[in-house]
Amino acid sequence: MATRTELVEAIIERYRSSCRADKQRILDEFVAVTGYHRKHAIRVLARRKKPSPGHKNTSLRYGSDVRDALIVLWEVSERLCSKRLKPLIPVLLPALERHGRLELDAALRGKLMTVSPATMDRLLTEVRIVARGGQRRRAGMSSAVRRSVPVRTFGDWNDPPPGFVEVDFVAHSGTSSSGSFVQTMVLTDISTGWTECIPVRTRDSGNVIVAIKQARSQFPFPLLGVDFDNDSAFMNEFVVSWCRSENLEVTRSRAYRKNDQAHVEQKNGATCVVWWGTVGSSVRKRRLPFVNFMRLSAFTAICFSRHLSCRRRRGSERA
């Protein structure tokens, strides 16, 4: 191939400057030497040299000033994803400037208004890694226990009765996951939204079983099934075997698909982190009876509506 390229460079200028008869003779010799098809040889010798591209401006449009402002916006919005944060920037920026959280000039404000969600993801990559305690580790999907547990996605529930819950852990470790810290097991019922938060000192199978037993005694209806994520604290022989021995249906979500557990993921922030992480114990004690009363009222309303629908169905069957 190098010899052919050298041959093209040697005769291409002579071919272009020759008359028609000389071009035919040069082309015959070129085809005989290279073995090219005649049409391809014509295209090779008639090809014009492309002008070399100039040096591109490699200066970054979005620098550290844009990144720092995005971090403030991301924290204020309670760490929304970039696609949801993008339309909120015009709303949040004036409020942050008014309260002195951000001081922006016209150029920086214009960049924040025009930055795309993909660029926001790129600029926030490092701070998100730190916030979740390091790079995520791929789950060991080759585990025999995981393979034995069926997958249930967000669209597979089909209006279940009360008793089927999604289960997840919330770590109260701040920005560092090193050392020992308290975690909360959150269990959210799919049908009613009833949520129980059980504190767990360490993430081992024994404490998981104890927490599920405690939550089971606090739900106002019998527990029928548990839907876990792919955490090794759930996906092990002890927890899965115990759940099945207690006649609990065990399912799991897909790896790194948080919307498969949308019900409990919503409660992680709205109930567990915001409520238990920021509100004082005295305020919690005063508000807890009211919260339980509202939960019981919602559960009673759902049961009553189910009872009415069953009565209507029986009446239509008799008729």
Salt bridges, closest charged atoms under 4 A:
GLU13 OE2 - ARG16 NH1 3.77
ASP22 OD1 - ARG25 NH2 3.83
ASP28 OD1 - ARG38 NH1 2.62
GLU29 OE2 - ARG25 NH1 3.79
ASP68 OD1 - ARG67 NH1 3.97
GLU75 OE1 - ARG79 NE 3.26
GLU97 OE2 - ARG109 NH2 2.79
ASP121 OD1 - ARG128 NH1 2.76
GLU126 OE1 - ARG67 NH2 3.79
ASP159 OD1 - ARG306 NH2 3.43
GLU166 OE2 - HIS263 ND1 3.42
ASP231 OD2 - ARG203 NH2 2.36
GLU246 OE1 - ARG216 NH1 2.99
GLU249 OE2 - ARG152 NH2 2.98
ASP260 OD2 - ARG254 NE 2.72
GLU265 OE2 - LYS258 NZ 3.75
